[in-house]
């Protein structure tokens, strides 16, 4: 169903949340092209990026900037356009809006105004990687970009250790090696898949343990945009006292801090307080 044109009489417009190609323009669907050609306004992160898509669609739609820094203000303008009968397409620079990209506030504002929001599904880097990862995908979580450091980052890893399953991340080339090293250290070198420049000319998918993939990326140099998926074991119910002491000693000897050791053992059913208590015992021995 394409957007409705000027023949609407007194009806409010519709907001189309429209997925755009990650890199290969052939992934822009016929439906997406039809809607881009029919809407009055396109709200987008970068008008320079979206202008190229409008040219492909033969669209004369006006471009409205809508990004992280002005999304709240732009939402009010989009609602006003919809109320006067204009259809609006919401785009991110690549992939699906709202999936670690701007759009959430716009969708909420439009829905709260009682107006129609319609999805035009298509590319998303996380689902693209998961589909070729070779990792279990019957249950997965998406974490977007991780906090760069500190307690917020540790809380994410603690939650993942509790939940198990496959998790997906977006990461920059500057930090992807640090992420892989951290996954290897905290989760006993789990299986991962790393997608680089998905659907683009230099697309690459690397599979293996976190340390293996990190070594390959170090060798070739981490360039481009990265999506990372990791398969984590389901949480266990606990460890025998002797096993816990031996494993805790091994991890501490390997250089993990007590905090990181607590994350590593959380998936084994061991609480942070238990880790700290046994660590104190080991320090007194």
C-alpha positions as a Python dict, from the first residue, in 0.01 Angstrom:
ca = {
    (1, 'X'): (0, 0, 0),
    (2, 'X'): (157, 327, -106),
    (3, 'X'): (111, 664, 55),
    (4, 'X'): (-203, 853, -33),
    (5, 'X'): (-176, 1163, -246),
    (6, 'X'): (-365, 1487, -279),
    (7, 'X'): (-699, 1316, -336),
    (8, 'X'): (-746, 1272, 40),
    (9, 'X'): (-1025, 1493, 167),
    (10, 'X'): (-989, 1589, 533),
    (11, 'X'): (-812, 1268, 634),
    (12, 'X'): (-497, 1277, 845),
    (13, 'X'): (-175, 1154, 692),
    (14, 'X'): (15, 839, 777),
    (15, 'X'): (365, 798, 912),
    (16, 'X'): (562, 531, 723),
    (17, 'X'): (859, 393, 916),
    (18, 'X'): (1068, 291, 618),
    (19, 'X'): (1382, 72, 621),
    (20, 'X'): (1661, 174, 385),
    (21, 'X'): (1959, -21, 243),
    (22, 'X'): (2267, -84, 457),
    (23, 'X'): (2479, -33, 149),
    (24, 'X'): (2344, -220, -153),
    (25, 'X'): (2076, 1, -310),
    (26, 'X'): (1920, -308, -467),
    (27, 'X'): (1780, -386, -122),
    (28, 'X'): (1537, -92, -143),
    (29, 'X'): (1206, -269, -192),
    (30, 'X'): (952, -184, -465),
    (31, 'X'): (705, -90, -193),
    (32, 'X'): (958, 145, -32),
    (33, 'X'): (1023, 310, -369),
    (34, 'X'): (649, 354, -427),
    (35, 'X'): (599, 517, -88),
    (36, 'X'): (899, 747, -125),
    (37, 'X'): (755, 862, -457),
    (38, 'X'): (414, 936, -306),
    (39, 'X'): (472, 1102, 33),
    (40, 'X'): (486, 1478, 79),
    (41, 'X'): (767, 1476, 337),
    (42, 'X'): (1065, 1256, 424),
    (43, 'X'): (1201, 1291, 779),
    (44, 'X'): (1561, 1168, 785),
    (45, 'X'): (1891, 1170, 976),
    (46, 'X'): (2106, 1318, 700),
    (47, 'X'): (1935, 1496, 411),
    (48, 'X'): (2238, 1432, 186),
    (49, 'X'): (2204, 1054, 229),
    (50, 'X'): (1827, 1049, 184),
    (51, 'X'): (1831, 1283, -117),
    (52, 'X'): (2003, 1008, -318),
    (53, 'X'): (1720, 764, -235),
    (54, 'X'): (1459, 1020, -339),
    (55, 'X'): (1637, 1063, -671),
    (56, 'X'): (1624, 686, -727),
    (57, 'X'): (1252, 685, -640),
    (58, 'X'): (1179, 989, -860),
    (59, 'X'): (1037, 1160, -553),
    (60, 'X'): (978, 1532, -511),
    (61, 'X'): (915, 1501, -136),
    (62, 'X'): (1047, 1769, 93),
    (63, 'X'): (1327, 1671, 332),
    (64, 'X'): (1297, 1731, 707),
    (65, 'X'): (1600, 1681, 931),
    (66, 'X'): (1527, 1444, 1222),
    (67, 'X'): (1823, 1313, 1421),
    (68, 'X'): (1930, 1244, 1780),
    (69, 'X'): (1974, 1610, 1867),
    (70, 'X'): (1646, 1750, 1733),
    (71, 'X'): (1410, 1451, 1733),
    (72, 'X'): (1182, 1581, 2008),
    (73, 'X'): (1135, 1913, 1830),
    (74, 'X'): (1099, 1749, 1489),
    (75, 'X'): (829, 1516, 1626),
    (76, 'X'): (592, 1807, 1685),
    (77, 'X'): (640, 1928, 1327),
    (78, 'X'): (578, 1579, 1188),
    (79, 'X'): (256, 1545, 1389),
    (80, 'X'): (140, 1882, 1255),
    (81, 'X'): (206, 1775, 895),
    (82, 'X'): (16, 1450, 947),
    (83, 'X'): (-281, 1630, 1100),
    (84, 'X'): (-312, 1851, 795),
    (85, 'X'): (-322, 1542, 572),
    (86, 'X'): (36, 1497, 454),
    (87, 'X'): (192, 1151, 451),
    (88, 'X'): (543, 1137, 597),
    (89, 'X'): (815, 873, 558),
    (90, 'X'): (1062, 833, 845),
    (91, 'X'): (1411, 715, 740),
    (92, 'X'): (1743, 650, 909),
    (93, 'X'): (2067, 672, 713),
    (94, 'X'): (2082, 291, 682),
    (95, 'X'): (1867, 9, 811),
    (96, 'X'): (1546, 32, 1012),
    (97, 'X'): (1455, 348, 1205),
    (98, 'X'): (1433, 307, 1585),
    (99, 'X'): (1670, 4, 1582),
    (100, 'X'): (1961, 184, 1751),
    (101, 'X'): (1875, 480, 1525),
    (102, 'X'): (1651, 785, 1575),
    (103, 'X'): (1275, 746, 1541),
    (104, 'X'): (1143, 628, 1877),
    (105, 'X'): (1025, 972, 1987),
    (106, 'X'): (862, 1038, 1651),
    (107, 'X'): (669, 710, 1657),
    (108, 'X'): (557, 772, 2017),
    (109, 'X'): (443, 1127, 1940),
    (110, 'X'): (247, 1018, 1633),
    (111, 'X'): (87, 723, 1810),
    (112, 'X'): (1, 938, 2114),
    (113, 'X'): (-172, 1181, 1877),
    (114, 'X'): (-395, 897, 1760),
    (115, 'X'): (-245, 895, 1412),
    (116, 'X'): (-152, 592, 1202),
    (117, 'X'): (202, 447, 1200),
    (118, 'X'): (281, 192, 928),
    (119, 'X'): (595, -18, 897),
    (120, 'X'): (773, -62, 565),
    (121, 'X'): (1014, -338, 670),
    (122, 'X'): (1347, -410, 514),
    (123, 'X'): (1719, -411, 598),
    (124, 'X'): (1853, -424, 953),
    (125, 'X'): (2218, -497, 1026),
    (126, 'X'): (2153, -708, 1335),
    (127, 'X'): (1903, -943, 1169),
    (128, 'X'): (2118, -954, 855),
    (129, 'X'): (2414, -1081, 1059),
    (130, 'X'): (2208, -1322, 1268),
    (131, 'X'): (2071, -1485, 953),
    (132, 'X'): (2422, -1582, 840),
    (133, 'X'): (2592, -1612, 1179),
    (134, 'X'): (2558, -1987, 1229),
    (135, 'X'): (2460, -1911, 1591),
    (136, 'X'): (2131, -2011, 1759),
    (137, 'X'): (1861, -1756, 1677),
    (138, 'X'): (1550, -1910, 1834),
    (139, 'X'): (1599, -1650, 2110),
    (140, 'X'): (1820, -1343, 2092),
    (141, 'X'): (1862, -998, 2240),
    (142, 'X'): (1984, -680, 2075),
    (143, 'X'): (2201, -446, 2281),
    (144, 'X'): (2280, -175, 2024),
    (145, 'X'): (2597, 17, 2110),
    (146, 'X'): (2729, -79, 2453),
    (147, 'X'): (2819, 186, 2711),
    (148, 'X'): (3187, 259, 2661),
    (149, 'X'): (3296, 165, 3013),
    (150, 'X'): (3210, 157, 3380),
    (151, 'X'): (2920, 17, 3581),
    (152, 'X'): (2665, 57, 3300),
    (153, 'X'): (2870, -170, 3075),
    (154, 'X'): (2918, -428, 3352),
    (155, 'X'): (2543, -434, 3419),
    (156, 'X'): (2479, -524, 3054),
    (157, 'X'): (2724, -815, 3072),
    (158, 'X'): (2576, -932, 3404),
    (159, 'X'): (2229, -935, 3252),
    (160, 'X'): (2352, -1127, 2948),
    (161, 'X'): (2526, -1380, 3171),
    (162, 'X'): (2197, -1433, 3354),
    (163, 'X'): (1989, -1470, 3038),
    (164, 'X'): (2217, -1669, 2808),
    (165, 'X'): (2122, -1703, 2441),
    (166, 'X'): (2252, -1505, 2144),
    (167, 'X'): (2312, -1132, 2178),
    (168, 'X'): (2378, -875, 1905),
    (169, 'X'): (2574, -549, 1922),
    (170, 'X'): (2677, -264, 1698),
    (171, 'X'): (3036, -151, 1742),
    (172, 'X'): (3281, 97, 1595),
    (173, 'X'): (3610, -11, 1436),
    (174, 'X'): (3795, 161, 1721),
    (175, 'X'): (3627, -52, 1987),
    (176, 'X'): (3538, -383, 1823),
    (177, 'X'): (3863, -553, 1928),
    (178, 'X'): (3812, -446, 2289),
    (179, 'X'): (3461, -592, 2280),
    (180, 'X'): (3583, -925, 2145),
    (181, 'X'): (3862, -938, 2404),
    (182, 'X'): (3609, -867, 2677),
    (183, 'X'): (3371, -1138, 2555),
    (184, 'X'): (3660, -1388, 2546),
    (185, 'X'): (3767, -1297, 2899),
    (186, 'X'): (3424, -1285, 3063),
    (187, 'X'): (3249, -1573, 2889),
    (188, 'X'): (3524, -1832, 2840),
    (189, 'X'): (3588, -1746, 2475),
    (190, 'X'): (3236, -1799, 2334),
    (191, 'X'): (3144, -1851, 1967),
    (192, 'X'): (3084, -1526, 1780),
    (193, 'X'): (3003, -1395, 1434),
    (194, 'X'): (3126, -1052, 1326),
    (195, 'X'): (2981, -877, 1021),
    (196, 'X'): (3183, -600, 858),
    (197, 'X'): (3037, -365, 595),
    (198, 'X'): (2729, -585, 546),
    (199, 'X'): (2586, -572, 190),
    (200, 'X'): (2867, -338, 79),
    (201, 'X'): (3159, -396, -155),
    (202, 'X'): (3394, -526, 115),
    (203, 'X'): (3135, -727, 309),
    (204, 'X'): (3287, -989, 537),
    (205, 'X'): (3150, -1228, 800),
    (206, 'X'): (3399, -1381, 1043),
    (207, 'X'): (3301, -1680, 1257),
    (208, 'X'): (3485, -1854, 1538),
    (209, 'X'): (3558, -1800, 1904),
    (210, 'X'): (3590, -1441, 2024),
    (211, 'X'): (3968, -1469, 2053),
    (212, 'X'): (4003, -1629, 1708),
    (213, 'X'): (3800, -1358, 1538),
    (214, 'X'): (3984, -1086, 1730),
    (215, 'X'): (4317, -1228, 1609),
    (216, 'X'): (4199, -1223, 1247),
    (217, 'X'): (4075, -867, 1276),
    (218, 'X'): (4402, -754, 1433),
    (219, 'X'): (4587, -906, 1143),
    (220, 'X'): (4380, -738, 872),
    (221, 'X'): (4296, -418, 1061),
    (222, 'X'): (3943, -338, 1188),
    (223, 'X'): (3799, -103, 926),
    (224, 'X'): (3435, -30, 843),
    (225, 'X'): (3107, -73, 1031),
    (226, 'X'): (3072, -377, 1257),
    (227, 'X'): (2788, -589, 1388),
    (228, 'X'): (2874, -855, 1647),
    (229, 'X'): (2673, -1158, 1759),
    (230, 'X'): (2774, -1387, 2047),
    (231, 'X'): (2620, -1711, 2171),
    (232, 'X'): (2621, -1735, 2552),
    (233, 'X'): (2541, -2050, 2750),
    (234, 'X'): (2224, -2066, 2960),
    (235, 'X'): (2275, -1985, 3326),
    (236, 'X'): (2352, -2282, 3550),
    (237, 'X'): (2223, -2339, 3902),
    (238, 'X'): (2546, -2316, 4094),
    (239, 'X'): (2886, -2473, 4155),
    (240, 'X'): (3018, -2706, 4420),
    (241, 'X'): (3240, -2533, 4678),
    (242, 'X'): (3561, -2697, 4559),
    (243, 'X'): (3486, -2632, 4193),
    (244, 'X'): (3407, -2267, 4269),
    (245, 'X'): (3735, -2215, 4456),
    (246, 'X'): (3937, -2373, 4176),
    (247, 'X'): (3762, -2177, 3898),
    (248, 'X'): (3778, -1850, 4089),
    (249, 'X'): (4149, -1897, 4154),
    (250, 'X'): (4205, -1968, 3784),
    (251, 'X'): (4022, -1653, 3674),
    (252, 'X'): (4194, -1429, 3928),
    (253, 'X'): (4533, -1573, 3832),
    (254, 'X'): (4449, -1494, 3468),
    (255, 'X'): (4424, -1127, 3564),
    (256, 'X'): (4048, -1073, 3594),
    (257, 'X'): (3931, -827, 3856),
    (258, 'X'): (3684, -939, 4120),
    (259, 'X'): (3410, -750, 3939),
    (260, 'X'): (3486, -917, 3606),
    (261, 'X'): (3517, -1256, 3778),
    (262, 'X'): (3170, -1206, 3923),
    (263, 'X'): (3035, -1149, 3569),
    (264, 'X'): (3219, -1453, 3437),
    (265, 'X'): (3072, -1677, 3707),
    (266, 'X'): (2721, -1533, 3702),
    (267, 'X'): (2621, -1765, 3416),
    (268, 'X'): (2738, -2053, 3637),
    (269, 'X'): (2479, -1958, 3897),
    (270, 'X'): (2722, -1793, 4140),
    (271, 'X'): (2621, -1465, 4304),
    (272, 'X'): (2852, -1167, 4330),
    (273, 'X'): (2850, -1189, 4711),
    (274, 'X'): (2959, -1554, 4690),
    (275, 'X'): (3242, -1464, 4451),
    (276, 'X'): (3365, -1190, 4683),
    (277, 'X'): (3341, -1414, 4989),
    (278, 'X'): (3544, -1695, 4830),
    (279, 'X'): (3791, -1444, 4686),
    (280, 'X'): (3850, -1312, 5037),
    (281, 'X'): (3909, -1668, 5157),
    (282, 'X'): (4161, -1727, 4879),
    (283, 'X'): (4341, -1402, 4964),
    (284, 'X'): (4370, -1516, 5330),
    (285, 'X'): (4509, -1861, 5240),
}
